[in-house]
Amino acid sequence: MRPTDTPLEDVLNRSTGPRRAEVQDLLDLFREVSGEEPVVWAGRIIGFGEYPYTYPTGHSGVAPRFAFAPGPSNHTVYLAQDFETRWPDLAMRLGKHRSSKVCLYLTRLSSTDMDALRQLIVLSDPAPQ
């Protein structure tokens, strides 16, 4: 995955209606947490900052330090691996959501505990400053 020249507005506009307004709330939250400006990665992910990684196999690269992807039906927030089992109290406080190992899927921010989301984002920082 790499940063791209895709205009930020193109990615933001993948969300419409009430979700489009929520994207601005996510941008503000991620800017505040990261201290960075958004950059589009892989043509669809909004990343803030970057960090180098190396897998045990030797494969290495760079990834966004913090990231989310807006979409037509939900917002995808990228968090630390196994975040729900690592911080179950925060995950439970989030409200209605779906998840996978590193992805948090939020249909609407209006039903999300934003303080719990902020804490999960901060705890998921792969490269604390």
N, CA, C and O of each residue as an XYZ file, in Angstrom:
516
protein
N       0.846     -1.166      0.000
C       0.000      0.000      0.000
C       0.895      1.233      0.000
O       1.924      1.281      0.675
N       0.479      2.216     -0.767
C       1.263      3.448     -0.875
C       0.343      4.671     -0.936
O      -0.829      4.564     -1.300
N       0.894      5.833     -0.573
C       0.126      7.067     -0.778
C      -0.098      7.261     -2.285
O       0.723      6.841     -3.100
N      -1.207      7.895     -2.640
C      -1.523      8.130     -4.048
C      -1.809      9.608     -4.273
O      -1.863     10.401     -3.333
N      -1.987      9.952     -5.527
C      -2.349     11.324     -5.889
C      -3.863     11.510     -5.977
O      -4.331     12.559     -6.420
N      -4.627     10.509     -5.563
C      -6.083     10.611     -5.599
C      -6.512     11.804     -4.756
O      -6.099     11.927     -3.604
N      -7.336     12.684     -5.319
C      -7.796     13.838     -4.532
C      -8.611     13.391     -3.314
O      -9.467     12.511     -3.412
N      -8.333     14.003     -2.185
C      -9.029     13.686     -0.941
C     -10.539     13.791     -1.124
O     -11.281     12.934     -0.645
N     -10.997     14.827     -1.808
C     -12.431     15.053     -1.988
C     -13.096     13.876     -2.707
O     -14.248     13.554     -2.415
N     -12.397     13.233     -3.635
C     -12.958     12.071     -4.338
C     -13.272     10.943     -3.359
O     -14.306     10.284     -3.469
N     -12.383     10.730     -2.412
C     -12.583      9.663     -1.426
C     -13.669     10.063     -0.436
O     -14.505      9.238     -0.068
N     -13.664     11.306     -0.008
C     -14.670     11.774      0.937
C     -16.074     11.642      0.359
O     -17.021     11.324      1.078
N     -16.202     11.884     -0.925
C     -17.517     11.860     -1.566
C     -18.050     10.457     -1.811
O     -19.134     10.312     -2.376
N     -17.329      9.425     -1.408
C     -17.872      8.064     -1.481
C     -18.967      7.855     -0.449
O     -19.773      6.930     -0.552
N     -18.982      8.732      0.549
C     -20.069      8.734      1.527
C     -21.019      9.856      1.149
O     -20.592     10.948      0.775
N     -22.306      9.578      1.250
C     -23.298     10.585      0.900
C     -24.285     10.752      2.049
O     -24.275      9.988      3.014
N     -25.128     11.758      1.925
C     -26.141     12.005      2.938
C     -25.518     12.260      4.294
O     -24.481     12.918      4.388
N     -26.145     11.741      5.357
C     -25.636     11.978      6.709
C     -24.217     11.436      6.918
O     -23.448     12.007      7.691
N     -23.862     10.332      6.229
C     -22.519      9.771      6.382
C     -21.446     10.730      5.864
O     -20.329     10.753      6.381
N     -21.783     11.514      4.849
C     -20.804     12.466      4.300
C     -20.438     13.496      5.357
O     -19.266     13.843      5.499
N     -21.420     13.989      6.100
C     -21.147     14.950      7.175
C     -20.305     14.305      8.272
O     -19.461     14.966      8.876
N     -20.529     13.023      8.531
C     -19.763     12.323      9.566
C     -18.297     12.175      9.184
O     -17.429     12.109     10.055
N     -18.022     12.124      7.898
C     -16.636     12.000      7.445
C     -15.820     13.193      7.939
O     -14.653     13.040      8.299
N     -16.427     14.373      7.958
C     -15.718     15.548      8.472
C     -15.386     15.369      9.950
O     -14.307     15.761     10.394
N     -16.311     14.777     10.719
C     -16.043     14.506     12.134
C     -14.859     13.545     12.281
O     -14.010     13.732     13.152
N     -14.805     12.519     11.428
C     -13.672     11.579     11.473
C     -12.377     12.270     11.076
O     -11.343     12.047     11.706
N     -12.415     13.103     10.045
C     -11.214     13.857      9.654
C     -10.692     14.688     10.821
O      -9.496     14.689     11.112
N     -11.599     15.391     11.480
C     -11.194     16.229     12.620
C     -10.605     15.385     13.740
O      -9.588     15.756     14.327
N     -11.233     14.254     14.042
C     -10.749     13.368     15.104
C      -9.359     12.834     14.769
O      -8.460     12.876     15.610
N      -9.179     12.340     13.568
C      -7.886     11.774     13.184
C      -6.799     12.840     13.108
O      -5.652     12.576     13.468
N      -7.141     14.036     12.647
C      -6.162     15.136     12.643
C      -5.714     15.447     14.066
O      -4.524     15.615     14.330
N      -6.683     15.520     14.981
C      -6.377     15.835     16.374
C      -5.481     14.767     16.999
O      -4.478     15.089     17.637
N      -5.841     13.504     16.817
C      -5.077     12.403     17.415
C      -3.678     12.310     16.818
O      -2.701     12.105     17.539
N      -3.586     12.459     15.506
C      -2.302     12.228     14.821
C      -1.419     13.459     14.717
O      -0.195     13.338     14.665
N      -2.020     14.643     14.686
C      -1.245     15.857     14.425
C      -0.809     15.946     12.971
O       0.054     16.755     12.630
N      -1.399     15.120     12.110
C      -1.017     15.041     10.690
C      -2.181     15.439      9.797
O      -3.336     15.439     10.224
N      -1.867     15.776      8.561
C      -2.877     16.052      7.547
C      -3.175     14.769      6.781
O      -2.308     13.902      6.668
N      -4.387     14.636      6.257
C      -4.768     13.402      5.555
C      -4.099     13.246      4.201
O      -3.860     14.216      3.481
N      -3.804     11.991      3.877
C      -3.249     11.604      2.583
C      -4.012     10.369      2.137
O      -4.293      9.488      2.949
N      -4.351     10.292      0.855
C      -5.071      9.133      0.340
C      -4.073      8.019      0.030
O      -3.096      8.224     -0.690
N      -4.335      6.849      0.582
C      -3.521      5.651      0.370
C      -4.343      4.659     -0.447
O      -5.551      4.535     -0.245
N      -3.707      3.971     -1.346
C      -4.339      2.911     -2.140
C      -5.620      3.379     -2.824
O      -6.490      2.566     -3.135
N      -5.739      4.661     -3.056
C      -6.868      5.206     -3.777
C      -8.181      5.268     -3.028
O      -9.174      5.745     -3.578
N      -8.221      4.787     -1.754
C      -9.504      4.764     -1.042
C      -9.396      4.940      0.461
O     -10.410      5.166      1.122
N      -8.213      4.845      1.013
C      -8.013      4.924      2.461
C      -7.424      6.290      2.806
O      -6.483      6.748      2.158
N      -7.979      6.933      3.825
C      -7.465      8.224      4.269
C      -6.525      7.963      5.435
O      -6.950      7.539      6.510
N      -5.239      8.221      5.208
C      -4.219      7.957      6.208
C      -3.645      9.228      6.796
O      -3.661     10.287      6.169
N      -3.138      9.102      8.012
C      -2.541     10.222      8.739
C      -1.194      9.757      9.267
O      -1.134      8.874     10.122
N      -0.113     10.343      8.766
C       1.221      9.909      9.149
C       1.541      8.570      8.519
O       0.725      7.993      7.801
N       2.735      8.086      8.796
C       3.124      6.763      8.304
C       4.181      6.176      9.216
O       4.835      6.885      9.980
N       4.336      4.857      9.119
C       5.355      4.175      9.915
C       5.882      2.996      9.105
O       5.160      2.426      8.287
N       7.139      2.633      9.334
C       7.699      1.463      8.652
C       7.331      0.192      9.413
O       7.205      0.213     10.638
N       7.160     -0.904      8.697
C       6.899     -2.195      9.335
C       7.745     -3.263      8.661
O       8.128     -3.134      7.498
N       8.027     -4.320      9.414
C       8.709     -5.494      8.887
C       8.068     -6.723      9.503
O       8.000     -6.851     10.726
N       7.599     -7.623      8.657
C       7.016     -8.880      9.122
C       8.122     -9.875      9.436
O       9.243     -9.719      8.952
N       7.829    -10.903     10.242
C       8.835    -11.935     10.533
C       9.381    -12.604      9.269
O      10.487    -13.145      9.279
N       8.606    -12.567      8.184
C       9.058    -13.155      6.912
C      10.124    -12.309      6.233
O      10.779    -12.752      5.290
N      10.290    -11.071      6.729
C      11.246    -10.162      6.113
C      10.587     -9.131      5.216
O      11.216     -8.131      4.870
N       9.336     -9.348      4.831
C       8.622     -8.358      4.014
C       8.497     -7.067      4.809
O       8.165     -7.089      5.994
N       8.764     -5.946      4.156
C       8.666     -4.666      4.841
C       8.026     -3.629      3.937
O       7.890     -3.832      2.730
N       7.640     -2.530      4.531
C       7.026     -1.446      3.785
C       6.648     -0.323      4.714
O       7.141     -0.237      5.839
N       5.767      0.541      4.239
C       5.231      1.621      5.067
C       3.713      1.529      5.023
O       3.129      1.055      4.048
N       3.096      1.987      6.084
C       1.637      1.987      6.191
C       1.218      3.268      6.898
O       2.027      3.898      7.580
N      -0.038      3.653      6.739
C      -0.497      4.827      7.482
C      -0.507      4.542      8.978
O      -0.880      3.453      9.415
N      -0.101      5.516      9.737
C      -0.085      5.368     11.197
C      -1.511      5.268     11.734
O      -1.784      4.463     12.624
N      -2.404      6.067     11.207
C      -3.824      6.044     11.541
C      -4.574      6.096     10.226
O      -4.118      6.741      9.282
N      -5.735      5.418     10.143
C      -6.457      5.441      8.870
C      -7.925      5.067      9.024
O      -8.328      4.366      9.951
N      -8.700      5.567      8.073
C     -10.092      5.152      7.929
C     -10.475      5.257      6.465
O      -9.812      5.935      5.681
N     -11.547      4.579      6.112
C     -12.049      4.618      4.746
C     -13.550      4.888      4.788
O     -14.306      4.094      5.347
N     -13.989      6.008      4.199
C     -15.417      6.265      4.123
C     -16.025      5.418      3.014
O     -15.349      5.060      2.050
N     -17.288      5.106      3.159
C     -17.955      4.324      2.132
C     -19.429      4.627      2.075
O     -19.946      5.369      2.910
N     -20.108      4.070      1.109
C     -21.529      4.366      0.950
C     -22.412      3.776      2.050
O     -23.494      4.304      2.311
N     -21.976      2.695      2.700
C     -22.832      2.081      3.722
C     -22.226      2.075      5.123
O     -22.944      1.868      6.101
N     -20.909      2.299      5.235
C     -20.284      2.374      6.554
C     -18.925      3.035      6.465
O     -18.358      3.206      5.386
N     -18.421      3.400      7.631
C     -17.056      3.924      7.764
C     -16.205      2.763      8.270
O     -16.611      2.057      9.193
N     -15.041      2.561      7.682
C     -14.108      1.538      8.159
C     -12.959      2.246      8.860
O     -12.269      3.067      8.256
N     -12.755      1.929     10.125
C     -11.657      2.498     10.904
C     -10.651      1.381     11.135
O     -11.012      0.303     11.607
N      -9.392      1.639     10.804
C      -8.343      0.641     10.961
C      -7.695      0.811     12.322
O      -7.202      1.887     12.660
N      -7.701     -0.265     13.101
C      -7.190     -0.239     14.469
C      -6.142     -1.332     14.660
O      -5.818     -2.060     13.722
N      -5.617     -1.442     15.874
C      -4.616     -2.462     16.195
C      -5.230     -3.859     16.061
O      -6.424     -4.055     16.290
N      -4.394     -4.813     15.687
C      -4.853     -6.196     15.545
C      -5.492     -6.685     16.838
O      -4.972     -6.462     17.932
N      -6.628     -7.357     16.688
C      -7.373     -7.930     17.818
C      -7.787     -6.883     18.853
O      -7.811     -7.164     20.052
N      -8.107     -5.694     18.394
C      -8.467     -4.607     19.303
C      -9.637     -4.968     20.218
O      -9.667     -4.539     21.372
N     -10.598     -5.748     19.723
C     -11.762     -6.071     20.569
C     -11.401     -6.969     21.740
O     -12.007     -6.860     22.806
N     -10.432     -7.850     21.566
C     -10.021     -8.698     22.683
C      -8.977     -8.000     23.555
O      -8.861     -8.314     24.740
N      -8.225     -7.070     22.997
C      -7.225     -6.338     23.773
C      -7.866     -5.280     24.673
O      -7.418     -5.060     25.798
N      -8.916     -4.630     24.170
C      -9.583     -3.565     24.924
C     -11.097     -3.776     24.881
O     -11.822     -2.961     24.310
N     -11.575     -4.866     25.484
C     -12.999     -5.204     25.381
C     -13.926     -4.158     26.003
O     -15.038     -3.955     25.517
N     -13.482     -3.494     27.069
C     -14.327     -2.482     27.696
C     -14.606     -1.325     26.735
O     -15.727     -0.820     26.673
N     -13.591     -0.912     25.994
C     -13.785      0.169     25.019
C     -14.629     -0.301     23.844
O     -15.490      0.433     23.360
N     -14.386     -1.515     23.387
C     -15.163     -2.051     22.265
C     -16.644     -2.131     22.631
O     -17.506     -1.828     21.806
N     -16.935     -2.535     23.851
C     -18.331     -2.630     24.283
C     -18.979     -1.251     24.369
O     -20.170     -1.102     24.097
N     -18.197     -0.252     24.744
C     -18.728      1.112     24.863
C     -19.027      1.754     23.510
O     -19.799      2.710     23.438
N     -18.422      1.238     22.439
C     -18.576      1.860     21.129
C     -20.020      1.999     20.691
O     -20.376      2.975     20.029
N     -20.843      1.052     21.044
C     -22.200      1.014     20.527
C     -22.254      0.054     19.350
O     -21.366     -0.782     19.180
N     -23.284      0.174     18.551
C     -23.497     -0.751     17.443
C     -22.342     -0.667     16.430
O     -22.015      0.404     15.919
N     -21.744     -1.827     16.162
C     -20.646     -1.895     15.193
C     -20.427     -3.343     14.775
O     -20.946     -4.271     15.395
N     -19.653     -3.515     13.720
C     -19.134     -4.822     13.309
C     -17.623     -4.685     13.311
O     -17.089     -3.576     13.286
N     -16.932     -5.830     13.342
C     -15.474     -5.759     13.355
C     -14.853     -7.009     12.767
O     -15.491     -8.054     12.640
N     -13.578     -6.867     12.410
C     -12.727     -7.987     12.042
C     -11.452     -7.798     12.847
O     -11.438     -7.015     13.797
N     -10.391     -8.489     12.494
C      -9.169     -8.401     13.306
C      -8.668     -6.974     13.490
O      -8.286     -6.585     14.593
N      -8.668     -6.187     12.403
C      -8.137     -4.827     12.485
C      -9.122     -3.758     12.031
O      -8.806     -2.570     12.095
N     -10.293     -4.147     11.580
C     -11.250     -3.181     11.044
C     -12.467     -3.038     11.949
O     -13.037     -4.016     12.433
N     -12.834     -1.800     12.154
C     -14.054     -1.456     12.871
C     -14.990     -0.842     11.843
O     -14.634      0.129     11.176
N     -16.182     -1.405     11.713
C     -17.161     -0.933     10.735
C     -18.285     -0.214     11.468
O     -18.993     -0.810     12.279
N     -18.438      1.066     11.175
C     -19.460      1.881     11.818
C     -20.450      2.361     10.776
O     -20.075      3.000      9.793
N     -21.716      2.047     10.998
C     -22.744      2.481     10.057
C     -23.018      3.969     10.226
O     -23.094      4.707      9.243
N     -23.165      4.404     11.462
C     -23.433      5.809     11.748
C     -22.673      6.228     12.996
O     -22.626      5.490     13.980
N     -22.082      7.408     12.954
C     -21.370      7.920     14.126
C     -22.334      8.385     15.211
O     -21.954      8.466     16.379
N     -23.572      8.691     14.843
C     -24.535      9.181     15.829
C     -24.808      8.144     16.913
O     -25.246      8.495     18.009
N     -24.553      6.867     16.615
C     -24.763      5.824     17.632
C     -23.437      5.294     18.185
O     -23.389      4.218     18.781
N     -22.370      6.056     17.982
C     -21.039      5.637     18.417
C     -20.557      6.489     19.587
O     -20.703      7.712     19.572
N     -19.988      5.848     20.592
C     -19.364      6.564     21.702
C     -18.028      7.096     21.177
O     -17.058      6.348     21.052
N     -17.988      8.388     20.872
C     -16.805      8.976     20.244
C     -15.594      8.993     21.177
O     -14.459      8.947     20.703
N     -15.810      9.057     22.486
C     -14.686      9.006     23.414
C     -14.036      7.614     23.367
O     -12.810      7.499     23.368
N     -14.860      6.563     23.326
C     -14.313      5.202     23.220
C     -13.578      5.026     21.898
O     -12.516      4.406     21.857
N     -14.133      5.566     20.820
C     -13.472      5.478     19.514
C     -12.126      6.189     19.564
O     -11.122      5.654     19.094
N     -12.101      7.385     20.128
C     -10.843      8.147     20.220
C      -9.791      7.340     20.998
O      -8.636      7.251     20.582
N     -10.202      6.757     22.125
C      -9.259      5.985     22.930
C      -8.724      4.772     22.157
O      -7.537      4.456     22.241
N      -9.587      4.105     21.416
C      -9.130      2.957     20.616
C      -8.144      3.391     19.539
O      -7.168      2.691     19.270
N      -8.394      4.531     18.928
C      -7.468      5.039     17.906
C      -6.105      5.329     18.542
O      -5.070      4.930     18.010
N      -6.112      6.022     19.676
C      -4.847      6.353     20.361
C      -4.104      5.075     20.762
O      -2.896      4.972     20.548
N      -4.810      4.110     21.336
C      -4.166      2.862     21.758
C      -3.642      2.051     20.577
O      -2.728      1.241     20.738
N      -4.213      2.261     19.392
C      -3.808      1.508     18.211
C      -2.605      2.094     17.493
O      -2.182      1.561     16.467
N      -2.052      3.168     18.004
C      -0.913      3.822     17.355
C       0.250      2.850     17.243
O       0.790      2.430     18.267
N       0.660      2.472     16.015
C       1.763      1.524     15.852
C       3.132      2.152     16.069
O       4.134      1.451     16.205
N       3.162      3.479     16.101
C       4.444      4.176     16.236
C       4.281      5.343     17.189
O       4.318      6.497     16.761
N       4.099      5.061     18.500
C       3.902      6.167     19.441
C       5.043      7.156     19.374
O       6.211      6.791     19.244
N       4.676      8.406     19.468
C       5.682      9.482     19.386
C       6.227      9.822     20.747
O       7.080     10.701     20.869
